Amino acid sequence: MIKSRYITAHEIAEDCGIAKSTAYTLIRAMNAELREMGKITISGKVPRAFYEFKTYGGGQ
């Protein structure tokens, strides 16, 4: 299966073992950070690379 460039709340919830509502909260926070950086965001999704950096890459 080919992974999309964007990760959804369902995938984040599954990956972290959290509720989908909590995953949406995380997505909103990450999208806010991306907007501050001048990036275009999509509601309910976040770039997979950014998510992986923030969770596994030591993002501060």
Biopython code that builds the backbone (N, CA, C, O; Angstrom):
import numpy as np
from Bio.PDB.StructureBuilder import StructureBuilder

atoms = [
    (1, "MET", "N", (0.844, -1.192, 0.000)),
    (1, "MET", "CA", (0.000, 0.000, 0.000)),
    (1, "MET", "C", (0.884, 1.248, 0.000)),
    (1, "MET", "O", (1.826, 1.354, 0.786)),
    (2, "ILE", "N", (0.574, 2.175, -0.876)),
    (2, "ILE", "CA", (1.324, 3.416, -0.974)),
    (2, "ILE", "C", (0.815, 4.386, 0.089)),
    (2, "ILE", "O", (-0.386, 4.631, 0.207)),
    (3, "LYS", "N", (1.755, 4.931, 0.859)),
    (3, "LYS", "CA", (1.375, 5.886, 1.896)),
    (3, "LYS", "C", (1.217, 7.270, 1.279)),
    (3, "LYS", "O", (2.006, 7.684, 0.429)),
    (4, "SER", "N", (0.192, 7.969, 1.720)),
    (4, "SER", "CA", (-0.056, 9.334, 1.282)),
    (4, "SER", "C", (0.998, 10.252, 1.898)),
    (4, "SER", "O", (1.621, 9.910, 2.903)),
    (5, "ARG", "N", (1.188, 11.400, 1.296)),
    (5, "ARG", "CA", (2.109, 12.389, 1.862)),
    (5, "ARG", "C", (1.549, 12.988, 3.139)),
    (5, "ARG", "O", (2.286, 13.572, 3.933)),
    (6, "TYR", "N", (0.245, 12.843, 3.337)),
    (6, "TYR", "CA", (-0.412, 13.391, 4.522)),
    (6, "TYR", "C", (-0.911, 12.266, 5.410)),
    (6, "TYR", "O", (-1.351, 11.226, 4.921)),
    (7, "ILE", "N", (-0.839, 12.479, 6.717)),
    (7, "ILE", "CA", (-1.332, 11.504, 7.682)),
    (7, "ILE", "C", (-2.638, 12.037, 8.270)),
    (7, "ILE", "O", (-2.788, 13.241, 8.476)),
    (8, "THR", "N", (-3.564, 11.146, 8.533)),
    (8, "THR", "CA", (-4.885, 11.526, 9.037)),
    (8, "THR", "C", (-4.988, 11.271, 10.537)),
    (8, "THR", "O", (-4.117, 10.640, 11.136)),
    (9, "ALA", "N", (-6.054, 11.767, 11.124)),
    (9, "ALA", "CA", (-6.297, 11.572, 12.551)),
    (9, "ALA", "C", (-6.446, 10.093, 12.878)),
    (9, "ALA", "O", (-5.993, 9.634, 13.927)),
    (10, "HIS", "N", (-7.078, 9.354, 11.984)),
    (10, "HIS", "CA", (-7.254, 7.914, 12.215)),
    (10, "HIS", "C", (-5.896, 7.222, 12.345)),
    (10, "HIS", "O", (-5.691, 6.408, 13.246)),
    (11, "GLU", "N", (-4.975, 7.549, 11.442)),
    (11, "GLU", "CA", (-3.647, 6.934, 11.480)),
    (11, "GLU", "C", (-2.859, 7.359, 12.716)),
    (11, "GLU", "O", (-2.169, 6.542, 13.327)),
    (12, "ILE", "N", (-2.960, 8.636, 13.086)),
    (12, "ILE", "CA", (-2.256, 9.127, 14.271)),
    (12, "ILE", "C", (-2.802, 8.458, 15.525)),
    (12, "ILE", "O", (-2.038, 8.052, 16.400)),
    (13, "ALA", "N", (-4.122, 8.343, 15.612)),
    (13, "ALA", "CA", (-4.742, 7.693, 16.767)),
    (13, "ALA", "C", (-4.262, 6.253, 16.890)),
    (13, "ALA", "O", (-3.948, 5.785, 17.984)),
    (14, "GLU", "N", (-4.208, 5.564, 15.773)),
    (14, "GLU", "CA", (-3.749, 4.174, 15.756)),
    (14, "GLU", "C", (-2.272, 4.080, 16.134)),
    (14, "GLU", "O", (-1.884, 3.211, 16.914)),
    (15, "ASP", "N", (-1.459, 4.964, 15.588)),
    (15, "ASP", "CA", (-0.017, 4.965, 15.819)),
    (15, "ASP", "C", (0.331, 5.253, 17.279)),
    (15, "ASP", "O", (1.229, 4.630, 17.845)),
    (16, "CYS", "N", (-0.394, 6.208, 17.885)),
    (16, "CYS", "CA", (-0.088, 6.639, 19.251)),
    (16, "CYS", "C", (-0.935, 5.948, 20.312)),
    (16, "CYS", "O", (-0.654, 6.069, 21.504)),
    (17, "GLY", "N", (-1.960, 5.231, 19.892)),
    (17, "GLY", "CA", (-2.852, 4.588, 20.851)),
    (17, "GLY", "C", (-3.695, 5.588, 21.616)),
    (17, "GLY", "O", (-3.893, 5.458, 22.824)),
    (18, "ILE", "N", (-4.196, 6.599, 20.895)),
    (18, "ILE", "CA", (-5.012, 7.651, 21.507)),
    (18, "ILE", "C", (-6.353, 7.736, 20.783)),
    (18, "ILE", "O", (-6.545, 7.117, 19.736)),
    (19, "ALA", "N", (-7.274, 8.507, 21.350)),
    (19, "ALA", "CA", (-8.582, 8.714, 20.727)),
    (19, "ALA", "C", (-8.435, 9.605, 19.493)),
    (19, "ALA", "O", (-7.513, 10.417, 19.410)),
    (20, "LYS", "N", (-9.356, 9.445, 18.535)),
    (20, "LYS", "CA", (-9.329, 10.285, 17.333)),
    (20, "LYS", "C", (-9.480, 11.757, 17.679)),
    (20, "LYS", "O", (-8.881, 12.608, 17.022)),
    (21, "SER", "N", (-10.276, 12.073, 18.706)),
    (21, "SER", "CA", (-10.446, 13.480, 19.083)),
    (21, "SER", "C", (-9.120, 14.076, 19.558)),
    (21, "SER", "O", (-8.831, 15.240, 19.284)),
    (22, "THR", "N", (-8.322, 13.293, 20.262)),
    (22, "THR", "CA", (-7.003, 13.752, 20.697)),
    (22, "THR", "C", (-6.074, 13.899, 19.497)),
    (22, "THR", "O", (-5.266, 14.825, 19.445)),
    (23, "ALA", "N", (-6.187, 12.996, 18.544)),
    (23, "ALA", "CA", (-5.374, 13.078, 17.331)),
    (23, "ALA", "C", (-5.701, 14.358, 16.557)),
    (23, "ALA", "O", (-4.799, 15.009, 16.030)),
    (24, "TYR", "N", (-6.981, 14.719, 16.486)),
    (24, "TYR", "CA", (-7.362, 15.969, 15.819)),
    (24, "TYR", "C", (-6.765, 17.174, 16.545)),
    (24, "TYR", "O", (-6.372, 18.147, 15.903)),
    (25, "THR", "N", (-6.694, 17.119, 17.874)),
    (25, "THR", "CA", (-6.076, 18.200, 18.649)),
    (25, "THR", "C", (-4.598, 18.324, 18.279)),
    (25, "THR", "O", (-4.090, 19.432, 18.101)),
    (26, "LEU", "N", (-3.916, 17.196, 18.165)),
    (26, "LEU", "CA", (-2.507, 17.215, 17.764)),
    (26, "LEU", "C", (-2.344, 17.783, 16.355)),
    (26, "LEU", "O", (-1.423, 18.559, 16.100)),
    (27, "ILE", "N", (-3.229, 17.398, 15.448)),
    (27, "ILE", "CA", (-3.168, 17.899, 14.074)),
    (27, "ILE", "C", (-3.365, 19.409, 14.051)),
    (27, "ILE", "O", (-2.650, 20.115, 13.339)),
    (28, "ARG", "N", (-4.324, 19.912, 14.820)),
    (28, "ARG", "CA", (-4.545, 21.365, 14.867)),
    (28, "ARG", "C", (-3.297, 22.086, 15.364)),
    (28, "ARG", "O", (-2.937, 23.136, 14.831)),
    (29, "ALA", "N", (-2.633, 21.531, 16.382)),
    (29, "ALA", "CA", (-1.419, 22.150, 16.921)),
    (29, "ALA", "C", (-0.288, 22.133, 15.883)),
    (29, "ALA", "O", (0.412, 23.129, 15.702)),
    (30, "MET", "N", (-0.123, 21.007, 15.214)),
    (30, "MET", "CA", (0.935, 20.919, 14.195)),
    (30, "MET", "C", (0.633, 21.830, 13.011)),
    (30, "MET", "O", (1.543, 22.463, 12.476)),
    (31, "ASN", "N", (-0.636, 21.906, 12.591)),
    (31, "ASN", "CA", (-1.002, 22.797, 11.489)),
    (31, "ASN", "C", (-0.795, 24.257, 11.866)),
    (31, "ASN", "O", (-0.399, 25.060, 11.021)),
    (32, "ALA", "N", (-1.056, 24.617, 13.127)),
    (32, "ALA", "CA", (-0.816, 25.991, 13.582)),
    (32, "ALA", "C", (0.676, 26.313, 13.485)),
    (32, "ALA", "O", (1.058, 27.401, 13.056)),
    (33, "GLU", "N", (1.501, 25.368, 13.883)),
    (33, "GLU", "CA", (2.948, 25.558, 13.794)),
    (33, "GLU", "C", (3.393, 25.708, 12.335)),
    (33, "GLU", "O", (4.233, 26.551, 12.020)),
    (34, "LEU", "N", (2.835, 24.899, 11.465)),
    (34, "LEU", "CA", (3.168, 25.000, 10.038)),
    (34, "LEU", "C", (2.729, 26.342, 9.459)),
    (34, "LEU", "O", (3.457, 26.935, 8.662)),
    (35, "ARG", "N", (1.539, 26.833, 9.851)),
    (35, "ARG", "CA", (1.067, 28.137, 9.364)),
    (35, "ARG", "C", (1.995, 29.253, 9.824)),
    (35, "ARG", "O", (2.247, 30.196, 9.073)),
    (36, "GLU", "N", (2.510, 29.158, 11.060)),
    (36, "GLU", "CA", (3.457, 30.163, 11.556)),
    (36, "GLU", "C", (4.737, 30.171, 10.722)),
    (36, "GLU", "O", (5.412, 31.194, 10.607)),
    (37, "MET", "N", (5.056, 29.019, 10.146)),
    (37, "MET", "CA", (6.238, 28.896, 9.289)),
    (37, "MET", "C", (5.933, 29.340, 7.859)),
    (37, "MET", "O", (6.811, 29.314, 6.996)),
    (38, "GLY", "N", (4.683, 29.749, 7.609)),
    (38, "GLY", "CA", (4.291, 30.211, 6.285)),
    (38, "GLY", "C", (3.884, 29.103, 5.327)),
    (38, "GLY", "O", (3.831, 29.317, 4.116)),
    (39, "LYS", "N", (3.598, 27.931, 5.856)),
    (39, "LYS", "CA", (3.211, 26.794, 5.018)),
    (39, "LYS", "C", (1.699, 26.732, 4.851)),
    (39, "LYS", "O", (0.953, 27.209, 5.706)),
    (40, "ILE", "N", (1.258, 26.152, 3.764)),
    (40, "ILE", "CA", (-0.162, 25.918, 3.514)),
    (40, "ILE", "C", (-0.540, 24.627, 4.220)),
    (40, "ILE", "O", (0.209, 23.651, 4.176)),
    (41, "THR", "N", (-1.702, 24.614, 4.874)),
    (41, "THR", "CA", (-2.135, 23.428, 5.614)),
    (41, "THR", "C", (-3.480, 22.929, 5.100)),
    (41, "THR", "O", (-4.225, 23.658, 4.445)),
    (42, "ILE", "N", (-3.768, 21.681, 5.410)),
    (42, "ILE", "CA", (-5.046, 21.059, 5.075)),
    (42, "ILE", "C", (-5.693, 20.628, 6.381)),
    (42, "ILE", "O", (-5.085, 19.895, 7.162)),
    (43, "SER", "N", (-6.910, 21.071, 6.626)),
    (43, "SER", "CA", (-7.609, 20.718, 7.857)),
    (43, "SER", "C", (-7.762, 19.208, 7.979)),
    (43, "SER", "O", (-8.117, 18.526, 7.018)),
    (44, "GLY", "N", (-7.490, 18.701, 9.167)),
    (44, "GLY", "CA", (-7.672, 17.279, 9.437)),
    (44, "GLY", "C", (-6.543, 16.389, 8.962)),
    (44, "GLY", "O", (-6.593, 15.170, 9.130)),
    (45, "LYS", "N", (-5.517, 16.998, 8.365)),
    (45, "LYS", "CA", (-4.360, 16.235, 7.888)),
    (45, "LYS", "C", (-3.103, 17.037, 8.167)),
    (45, "LYS", "O", (-3.140, 18.262, 8.282)),
    (46, "VAL", "N", (-1.996, 16.330, 8.272)),
    (46, "VAL", "CA", (-0.707, 16.991, 8.455)),
    (46, "VAL", "C", (0.316, 16.227, 7.602)),
    (46, "VAL", "O", (0.194, 15.013, 7.440)),
    (47, "PRO", "N", (1.312, 16.918, 7.058)),
    (47, "PRO", "CA", (2.308, 16.199, 6.271)),
    (47, "PRO", "C", (2.964, 15.084, 7.093)),
    (47, "PRO", "O", (3.397, 15.301, 8.224)),
    (48, "ARG", "N", (3.026, 13.900, 6.507)),
    (48, "ARG", "CA", (3.576, 12.728, 7.194)),
    (48, "ARG", "C", (5.011, 12.991, 7.673)),
    (48, "ARG", "O", (5.372, 12.602, 8.784)),
    (49, "ALA", "N", (5.822, 13.643, 6.851)),
    (49, "ALA", "CA", (7.217, 13.913, 7.218)),
    (49, "ALA", "C", (7.290, 14.813, 8.450)),
    (49, "ALA", "O", (8.134, 14.601, 9.321)),
    (50, "PHE", "N", (6.412, 15.815, 8.531)),
    (50, "PHE", "CA", (6.408, 16.719, 9.682)),
    (50, "PHE", "C", (5.961, 15.973, 10.936)),
    (50, "PHE", "O", (6.545, 16.147, 12.005)),
    (51, "TYR", "N", (4.933, 15.149, 10.807)),
    (51, "TYR", "CA", (4.461, 14.341, 11.939)),
    (51, "TYR", "C", (5.582, 13.432, 12.448)),
    (51, "TYR", "O", (5.823, 13.350, 13.653)),
    (52, "GLU", "N", (6.260, 12.756, 11.529)),
    (52, "GLU", "CA", (7.331, 11.849, 11.936)),
    (52, "GLU", "C", (8.485, 12.604, 12.570)),
    (52, "GLU", "O", (9.100, 12.106, 13.513)),
    (53, "PHE", "N", (8.795, 13.807, 12.070)),
    (53, "PHE", "CA", (9.836, 14.625, 12.685)),
    (53, "PHE", "C", (9.442, 15.017, 14.101)),
    (53, "PHE", "O", (10.252, 14.927, 15.023)),
    (54, "LYS", "N", (8.195, 15.455, 14.273)),
    (54, "LYS", "CA", (7.739, 15.908, 15.589)),
    (54, "LYS", "C", (7.645, 14.765, 16.596)),
    (54, "LYS", "O", (7.875, 14.977, 17.787)),
    (55, "THR", "N", (7.317, 13.575, 16.145)),
    (55, "THR", "CA", (7.134, 12.473, 17.091)),
    (55, "THR", "C", (8.378, 11.610, 17.250)),
    (55, "THR", "O", (8.672, 11.149, 18.353)),
    (56, "TYR", "N", (9.100, 11.387, 16.182)),
    (56, "TYR", "CA", (10.240, 10.476, 16.245)),
    (56, "TYR", "C", (11.585, 11.168, 16.055)),
    (56, "TYR", "O", (12.624, 10.631, 16.439)),
    (57, "GLY", "N", (11.565, 12.364, 15.461)),
    (57, "GLY", "CA", (12.816, 13.030, 15.117)),
    (57, "GLY", "C", (13.320, 14.020, 16.140)),
    (57, "GLY", "O", (14.309, 14.710, 15.895)),
    (58, "GLY", "N", (12.663, 14.105, 17.279)),
    (58, "GLY", "CA", (13.133, 15.002, 18.322)),
    (58, "GLY", "C", (12.747, 16.448, 18.118)),
    (58, "GLY", "O", (13.459, 17.342, 18.575)),
    (59, "GLY", "N", (11.627, 16.707, 17.437)),
    (59, "GLY", "CA", (11.162, 18.076, 17.249)),
    (59, "GLY", "C", (10.897, 18.754, 18.579)),
    (59, "GLY", "O", (10.371, 18.146, 19.511)),
    (60, "GLN", "N", (11.271, 20.034, 18.651)),
    (60, "GLN", "CA", (11.112, 20.744, 19.925)),
    (60, "GLN", "C", (10.063, 21.809, 19.813)),
    (60, "GLN", "O", (9.790, 22.512, 20.787)),
]
sb = StructureBuilder()
sb.init_structure("model")
sb.init_model(0)
sb.init_chain("A")
sb.init_seg("    ")
for serial, (resi, resn, name, xyz) in enumerate(atoms, 1):
    if name == "N":
        sb.init_residue(resn, " ", resi, " ")
    sb.init_atom(name, np.array(xyz, "f"), 0.0, 1.0, " ", f" {name:<3s}", serial, name[0])
structure = sb.get_structure()
